[in-house]
Amino acid sequence: MAPADLPSSPPADPALQVIAMHGWAGDGSHWQPWQEAAVARAWQWQSGERGYGERTPHQPGWQGGGKRVVIAHSMGAHLLNALNPEMLAGAEAVVLLASFARFVPPGSEGRSLRAALEGMATALAEPTGARAMLRSFLVEAAAPDPVEAIEPGLADGPLSPEGLGRLRADLELLGQTAGLPKAFPQGVPVLIVEAGADRIVTPPMRALLRQALPDAEVLEMAGAGHALLRAPLLEPVLAWLERQGAP
């Protein structure tokens, strides 16, 4: 769902206002089930959009009342930090889905991962190589589910020079992450949702995130991959959010 599809008249006094941000190579349309559930609860919802493919970039901001909540998938919190750090700092609760603090861990795993990122950056130099690389990335993100379970998106449509440029810039940012985003809010409730079979955010990365946020609640989705395609997480996350908005 594109930002233009948001309700024209958001609730006057919502319990929560939610800003959701996708990760690298993602887009805001994947939040549609979440948005529908939020609107059904009379919450205000905005989806950030980086604009990698045909979708128009959209940078959300806090509007009016309601407890301010960020939901970020994968690199989403780092993208918000780069795009609008004041907005991220203003969050009063955060949900991190298959996320990380530092993407490239120390040691041998870090060296091999950095080499993989360099290869991905090289592939982004032209559309044909970029499309093949993105499809391979999506296979890993979907696993252990079939890649066909991911809705058609970036790898299936036109790749503009502007979109490729954003992908390259954000891939560089990914390799530079050294911890939590600088604007990450301090002392707020945090829910970490871990994908137990995640091939993108590996166990060392998940451990580093737990260390960075020792007071966070952790919800483990055993057997789920990075894209969390069939993980039963919507209801437990919504229940957690409802507790944050309770008076």
FIMAR-550039 format. One record per residue (C-alpha): residue in three letters; x, y, z. Coordinates in Angstrom, 3 decimals, padded with zeros to 6 digits, always signed. Example, Ala and Ser with C-alpha at 12.3 -4.5 7.8 and 13.67 -1.06 7.14 Angstrom:
# FIMAR-550039
{ALA,{+012.300,-004.500,+007.800}}
{SER,{+013.670,-001.060,+007.140}}
//
This chain:
# FIMAR-550039
{MET,{+000.000,+000.000,+000.000}}
{ALA,{+001.467,+003.323,-001.053}}
{PRO,{+001.521,+006.336,+001.258}}
{ALA,{-001.210,+007.953,-000.854}}
{ASP,{-003.527,+005.086,+000.115}}
{LEU,{-003.460,+006.013,+003.798}}
{PRO,{-006.750,+007.113,+005.356}}
{SER,{-007.361,+010.778,+004.506}}
{SER,{-008.749,+011.495,+007.988}}
{PRO,{-006.685,+009.699,+010.663}}
{PRO,{-008.209,+009.236,+014.129}}
{ALA,{-008.414,+012.515,+016.063}}
{ASP,{-007.035,+010.966,+019.256}}
{PRO,{-005.415,+007.594,+018.492}}
{ALA,{-003.961,+005.487,+021.283}}
{LEU,{-000.930,+004.873,+019.046}}
{GLN,{+000.626,+006.452,+016.018}}
{VAL,{+002.857,+003.980,+014.225}}
{ILE,{+005.633,+004.590,+011.713}}
{ALA,{+006.854,+001.458,+009.929}}
{MET,{+010.032,+001.188,+007.880}}
{HIS,{+011.089,-001.586,+005.556}}
{GLY,{+014.640,-002.812,+005.154}}
{TRP,{+017.133,-002.943,+002.307}}
{ALA,{+015.532,-003.897,-001.043}}
{GLY,{+012.079,-003.795,+000.581}}
{ASP,{+009.130,-001.468,+000.130}}
{GLY,{+006.200,-000.109,+002.095}}
{SER,{+003.553,-002.256,+000.404}}
{HIS,{+004.560,-005.240,+002.558}}
{TRP,{+003.050,-003.502,+005.600}}
{GLN,{-000.504,-003.676,+004.229}}
{PRO,{-001.770,-006.401,+006.651}}
{TRP,{-000.232,-004.481,+009.546}}
{GLN,{-001.779,-001.220,+008.420}}
{GLU,{-005.206,-002.798,+008.069}}
{ALA,{-004.955,-004.222,+011.590}}
{ALA,{-003.824,-000.850,+012.961}}
{VAL,{-006.622,+001.067,+011.261}}
{ALA,{-009.136,-001.459,+012.629}}
{ARG,{-007.893,-000.490,+016.110}}
{ALA,{-008.218,+003.230,+015.309}}
{TRP,{-004.446,+003.714,+015.373}}
{GLN,{-002.678,+006.107,+013.067}}
{TRP,{-000.293,+004.409,+010.613}}
{GLN,{+002.400,+005.629,+008.236}}
{SER,{+004.719,+003.527,+006.089}}
{GLY,{+008.114,+004.885,+005.176}}
{GLU,{+009.231,+004.330,+001.612}}
{ARG,{+012.818,+004.460,+000.371}}
{GLY,{+011.811,+004.296,-003.292}}
{TYR,{+014.130,+001.614,-004.641}}
{GLY,{+011.839,+000.606,-007.501}}
{GLU,{+008.775,+002.260,-009.012}}
{ARG,{+007.377,+003.497,-005.699}}
{THR,{+007.700,+007.156,-004.717}}
{PRO,{+010.016,+007.867,-001.758}}
{HIS,{+008.130,+008.906,+001.372}}
{GLN,{+009.606,+010.128,+004.642}}
{PRO,{+007.053,+009.955,+007.470}}
{GLY,{+006.902,+012.115,+010.571}}
{TRP,{+004.972,+012.265,+013.820}}
{GLN,{+001.516,+013.809,+013.550}}
{GLY,{-000.705,+014.793,+016.455}}
{GLY,{-001.381,+012.668,+019.511}}
{GLY,{-000.996,+009.044,+020.450}}
{LYS,{+002.017,+007.161,+021.758}}
{ARG,{+004.735,+007.200,+019.102}}
{VAL,{+005.809,+003.737,+017.949}}
{VAL,{+008.396,+002.677,+015.361}}
{ILE,{+008.225,-000.749,+013.726}}
{ALA,{+011.331,-001.547,+011.695}}
{HIS,{+012.239,-004.600,+009.664}}
{SER,{+015.886,-005.571,+009.212}}
{MET,{+017.764,-002.362,+008.362}}
{GLY,{+014.687,-000.189,+008.869}}
{ALA,{+015.840,+001.530,+012.065}}
{HIS,{+019.177,+002.414,+010.457}}
{LEU,{+017.377,+003.844,+007.425}}
{LEU,{+015.170,+006.005,+009.651}}
{ASN,{+018.276,+007.177,+011.487}}
{ALA,{+019.820,+008.251,+008.179}}
{LEU,{+016.654,+009.859,+006.798}}
{ASN,{+015.108,+011.504,+009.863}}
{PRO,{+017.052,+011.015,+013.116}}
{GLU,{+014.819,+013.434,+015.054}}
{MET,{+011.789,+011.316,+014.221}}
{LEU,{+013.514,+008.109,+015.350}}
{ALA,{+014.687,+009.766,+018.562}}
{GLY,{+011.098,+010.775,+019.290}}
{ALA,{+009.771,+007.205,+019.351}}
{GLU,{+008.276,+006.087,+022.669}}
{ALA,{+008.337,+002.360,+021.840}}
{VAL,{+010.144,+000.309,+019.191}}
{VAL,{+009.518,-003.063,+017.552}}
{LEU,{+012.509,-004.580,+015.730}}
{LEU,{+011.675,-007.374,+013.286}}
{ALA,{+014.615,-009.567,+012.198}}
{SER,{+016.848,-006.605,+012.936}}
{PHE,{+020.426,-005.973,+013.993}}
{ALA,{+022.610,-003.374,+015.649}}
{ARG,{+025.847,-004.128,+013.794}}
{PHE,{+025.481,-005.974,+010.485}}
{VAL,{+029.080,-007.040,+009.868}}
{PRO,{+030.252,-008.946,+012.952}}
{PRO,{+033.914,-009.132,+013.963}}
{GLY,{+036.111,-012.058,+012.998}}
{SER,{+036.148,-014.385,+010.011}}
{GLU,{+032.383,-014.237,+009.468}}
{GLY,{+032.661,-010.474,+009.197}}
{ARG,{+035.394,-010.672,+006.587}}
{SER,{+033.400,-013.035,+004.373}}
{LEU,{+030.264,-010.949,+004.764}}
{ARG,{+032.086,-007.754,+003.840}}
{ALA,{+033.357,-009.467,+000.685}}
{ALA,{+029.783,-010.484,-000.137}}
{LEU,{+028.615,-006.878,+000.277}}
{GLU,{+031.338,-005.725,-002.101}}
{GLY,{+030.139,-008.249,-004.670}}
{MET,{+026.552,-007.010,-004.284}}
{ALA,{+027.696,-003.424,-004.789}}
{THR,{+029.474,-004.438,-007.997}}
{ALA,{+026.311,-006.135,-009.262}}
{LEU,{+024.350,-002.912,-008.729}}
{ALA,{+026.408,-001.161,-011.388}}
{GLU,{+023.876,-002.097,-014.092}}
{PRO,{+020.247,-003.338,-014.138}}
{THR,{+020.826,-006.892,-015.420}}
{GLY,{+023.375,-007.757,-012.755}}
{ALA,{+021.337,-005.916,-010.143}}
{ARG,{+018.182,-007.876,-010.921}}
{ALA,{+019.983,-011.237,-010.726}}
{MET,{+021.624,-010.269,-007.445}}
{LEU,{+018.342,-009.037,-005.955}}
{ARG,{+016.616,-012.294,-006.859}}
{SER,{+019.389,-014.266,-005.155}}
{PHE,{+019.067,-012.024,-002.100}}
{LEU,{+015.312,-012.607,-001.969}}
{VAL,{+015.828,-016.378,-002.100}}
{GLU,{+017.976,-016.093,+001.025}}
{ALA,{+015.565,-013.672,+002.695}}
{ALA,{+012.583,-015.958,+002.068}}
{ALA,{+014.271,-019.212,+003.109}}
{PRO,{+013.246,-021.658,+004.445}}
{ASP,{+010.026,-020.601,+002.684}}
{PRO,{+009.972,-020.585,-001.129}}
{VAL,{+010.832,-017.256,-002.725}}
{GLU,{+007.481,-017.378,-004.529}}
{ALA,{+005.857,-016.576,-001.180}}
{ILE,{+007.263,-013.037,-001.467}}
{GLU,{+004.953,-010.750,-003.421}}
{PRO,{+006.349,-009.435,-006.729}}
{GLY,{+008.387,-006.316,-006.159}}
{LEU,{+011.746,-004.724,-006.781}}
{ALA,{+013.416,-007.601,-008.653}}
{ASP,{+010.459,-007.896,-011.032}}
{GLY,{+010.014,-004.287,-012.135}}
{PRO,{+012.057,-001.501,-013.720}}
{LEU,{+015.256,-000.469,-011.951}}
{SER,{+015.834,+003.235,-012.377}}
{PRO,{+019.251,+004.888,-011.998}}
{GLU,{+017.865,+006.732,-008.971}}
{GLY,{+016.649,+003.516,-007.374}}
{LEU,{+019.937,+001.745,-008.041}}
{GLY,{+021.735,+004.700,-006.504}}
{ARG,{+019.663,+004.403,-003.329}}
{LEU,{+020.344,+000.676,-003.168}}
{ARG,{+024.087,+001.276,-003.472}}
{ALA,{+024.074,+004.048,-000.870}}
{ASP,{+022.106,+001.959,+001.606}}
{LEU,{+024.277,-001.089,+000.985}}
{GLU,{+027.296,+001.036,+001.900}}
{LEU,{+025.457,+002.206,+005.026}}
{LEU,{+024.714,-001.429,+005.860}}
{GLY,{+028.402,-002.284,+005.841}}
{GLN,{+029.202,+000.706,+008.049}}
{THR,{+026.757,-000.092,+010.852}}
{ALA,{+028.693,-000.444,+014.089}}
{GLY,{+025.884,-000.607,+016.642}}
{LEU,{+022.451,+000.791,+017.338}}
{PRO,{+021.541,+003.864,+015.277}}
{LYS,{+022.797,+007.020,+016.989}}
{ALA,{+019.265,+008.410,+017.294}}
{PHE,{+017.812,+005.203,+018.751}}
{PRO,{+015.597,+006.305,+021.682}}
{GLN,{+016.923,+005.569,+025.144}}
{GLY,{+014.911,+003.977,+027.954}}
{VAL,{+011.819,+003.132,+025.886}}
{PRO,{+010.080,-000.264,+025.663}}
{VAL,{+011.580,-002.412,+022.908}}
{LEU,{+010.353,-005.683,+021.425}}
{ILE,{+012.894,-007.728,+019.461}}
{VAL,{+011.374,-010.313,+017.115}}
{GLU,{+013.971,-012.882,+016.095}}
{ALA,{+013.635,-015.183,+013.087}}
{GLY,{+015.130,-018.490,+014.181}}
{ALA,{+016.076,-019.645,+010.662}}
{ASP,{+017.225,-016.221,+009.438}}
{ARG,{+019.989,-016.514,+006.819}}
{ILE,{+020.539,-012.754,+006.611}}
{VAL,{+020.679,-011.760,+010.287}}
{THR,{+022.766,-014.601,+011.669}}
{PRO,{+022.979,-015.749,+015.321}}
{PRO,{+026.056,-013.572,+016.063}}
{MET,{+024.194,-010.493,+014.800}}
{ARG,{+021.138,-011.390,+016.870}}
{ALA,{+023.329,-011.834,+019.942}}
{LEU,{+024.895,-008.400,+019.413}}
{LEU,{+021.437,-006.814,+019.237}}
{ARG,{+020.396,-008.463,+022.496}}
{GLN,{+023.589,-007.198,+024.112}}
{ALA,{+022.886,-003.667,+022.872}}
{LEU,{+019.325,-003.798,+024.261}}
{PRO,{+019.546,-005.928,+027.422}}
{ASP,{+016.158,-004.753,+028.749}}
{ALA,{+014.245,-005.527,+025.556}}
{GLU,{+011.567,-008.190,+025.416}}
{VAL,{+012.395,-010.936,+022.916}}
{LEU,{+009.906,-012.879,+020.812}}
{GLU,{+011.456,-015.827,+019.006}}
{MET,{+009.889,-017.126,+015.799}}
{ALA,{+011.388,-020.607,+015.516}}
{GLY,{+011.760,-021.786,+011.925}}
{ALA,{+011.036,-018.369,+010.433}}
{GLY,{+013.270,-016.797,+007.812}}
{HIS,{+014.381,-013.215,+007.454}}
{ALA,{+011.260,-012.137,+005.592}}
{LEU,{+009.054,-013.641,+008.346}}
{LEU,{+006.686,-014.759,+005.609}}
{ARG,{+004.615,-017.327,+007.494}}
{ALA,{+005.549,-016.508,+011.059}}
{PRO,{+002.511,-016.028,+013.333}}
{LEU,{+003.812,-012.699,+014.620}}
{LEU,{+001.073,-010.183,+013.776}}
{GLU,{-001.190,-010.910,+016.746}}
{PRO,{+001.520,-011.143,+019.447}}
{VAL,{+003.155,-007.957,+018.204}}
{LEU,{-000.189,-006.146,+018.089}}
{ALA,{-000.934,-007.335,+021.617}}
{TRP,{+002.423,-005.927,+022.748}}
{LEU,{+001.604,-002.632,+021.035}}
{GLU,{-001.795,-002.499,+022.689}}
{ARG,{-000.077,-002.750,+026.068}}
{GLN,{+002.106,+000.212,+025.156}}
{GLY,{-000.926,+002.300,+024.266}}
{ALA,{-002.961,+001.357,+027.352}}
{PRO,{-003.569,+004.291,+029.741}}
//
